[in-house]
Amino acid sequence: MSTGLEGQLESYIRKYRNSGVLLDANVLLLLWAFEFDSKLIGRKKLEKYTADDGQLLVNCVSQFKRILTTSSILAEVSHLAGLMLSGQQREQLFERMYSFFNGPSTEGVEHCSIHGAVLPAQAFVHLGYTDASIIAVAQAPHFLLTDDLDLFLNAQQSGIPTINFTHMREAANLV
């Protein structure tokens, strides 16, 4: 049996394989950009990542039946993708992403509603709306994969099963 981060990830995969993985906006953008055109990795809005990071993420996420998301995560990803691309390349990426945005759930994606959820006050004050809504959804519980240290720490303090993608990159000697 693996120990440390690898063991923790294996445990989360076993437990949450069928229910899915909740990705924060930066991690979801990395996933979609890598799958769209791996040459985008390392450029605008994805400067800190490499193509190896994209492959590491694909390998991890592919072990789950679905990606969990919220409307606020999708809004952030759409905004970031719009800033990093223009013209025909932007349109092609948005065409590819469209099915993820359209409707409450599609194959491989589940839209988690925050309607009626109470945002944790401390998370909202320290992290803002999007991350507080992620904390609220993840309390279901859902497994959260993030590269945002503040979100990661808040999720851990809230007892949410979470892994920091940066720690995965470090463990894989990609950083």
Phi, psi and omega in degrees: 000137180284152179242175177067212183300318181298316178295320178297316179297316178301320179296315179295322178297314179300314186286323188247008182309313184281326182278332174112179181237132178268119181254136175286173188299315183294321180290319178295320176298316178301315180301308183293321179295317179299315181290333180280309181197102185300344178290347177286338183290133182097349179260192184318129180072350178230031186300324187278357184253161174238170176299327177297324176297317178300317179293320176302316180295314178301316180299321180288307186295328181295347180275357179252148181290334182206162172259132176263142180209171176230167179297326181289325175296314181296323177297318179294316179297316179300315180297311181297318179297322178294330178282331185270343182230162175214170175060218185295324180296319177298314180299319180295318178295316180295324176298319180292321182281343188309316183297332178289333183268342190264112175095168183291325179203144174229173180301126178086354181223137173237124177275118180266122181280142173254005178300124179086349179284146176267119178289132177298125185302313182298318179296318180298314182296319184272330189245338184096179188297308186300311182291326176295323178291327175296316177300316181299315180292318184294341180289000184301324001268151172232153175280128182250129173244118185222158170246008180267112185299316181296318177296316179302310181296318179295318179297316178299315180297333180272001179078020181273134177293115186212150173227141177271123182299328177299322177294323176296317179298317179296317180297329179272006182058038179262350181256000000 
